[in-house]
Amino acid sequence: MDAFEPVAVHGDEPDDPTAPTVGVGPHPEPWPDDPRLDPELLAAGDRRNVLDGYRYWRLEAIVADLDTRRSPLCVAIQNWEHDFNIGSVVRTANAFNVAGVHILGRRRWNRRGAMVTDRYLHVHHHATVEGFVGWASGAGVTLVGVDNLPGSVPLETADLPRDCCLVFGSEGPGLTDEVVDACAQVVAITQYGSTRSLNAGAAAAIAMYHWSLQHPR
């Protein structure tokens, strides 16, 4: 069984591409006496993709504040094919302030779509399905697969556990049989058009929103 590994954040990741059009300029002096604030941001301005309430805050202070009100929901993404949609899933996970994001398979993933929102999340890596299942069992987290497989339950009629981890497969092949076998249930998003499946990022957003409707803050 593999160890539960937090994924390191690399400082050389690309900045948020929306940076020039959002945020605020330098803070007028005298600056507030607040240890949560970053002197460099106060002096230069804050163009990060964060809520206005977090303007000028240190990264560590934002994460600490988010930690006080994380949801019990987790999400996991299989990363067998360097899926470009993982970044989009991570960005949505940040919007719902999930307890953690779990990358299953390859450790490296394309962060561009996350728009640096992964810095405000707890992102973990599991090299094997066995290790991932072991983590879930030890944490008391129910695994719920999201894939349009035979026998899956329509998401709109499914009761999702409060302490659960929504598991998404790679774009195209979807969830592997090994992961499906480990899930307590598999749900599918009902579709009405001709396409075989939804984009993984879109499916993740729908599933997280559905969970939030059943378990409001």
Sequence and secondary structure as in RCSB ss.txt:
>XXXX:A:sequence
MDAFEPVAVHGDEPDDPTAPTVGVGPHPEPWPDDPRLDPELLAAGDRRNVLDGYRYWRLEAIVADLDTRRSPLCV
AIQNWEHDFNIGSVVRTANAFNVAGVHILGRRRWNRRGAMVTDRYLHVHHHATVEGFVGWASGAGVTLVGVDNLP
GSVPLETADLPRDCCLVFGSEGPGLTDEVVDACAQVVAITQYGSTRSLNAGAAAAIAMYHWSLQHPR
>XXXX:A:secstr
    EE    TTS   TTGGGSSB    SS    TTB HHHHHH B SSS GGGTTB HHHHHHHHHTT  S EE
EEEESS  TTHHHHHHHHHHTT SEEEEEE S    GGGTTGGGGS EEEESSHHHHHHHHHHHT EEEEE   T
T EEGGG    SSEEEEE BTTTBS HHHHHH SEEEE    SS SS  HHHHHHHHHHHHHHHS  
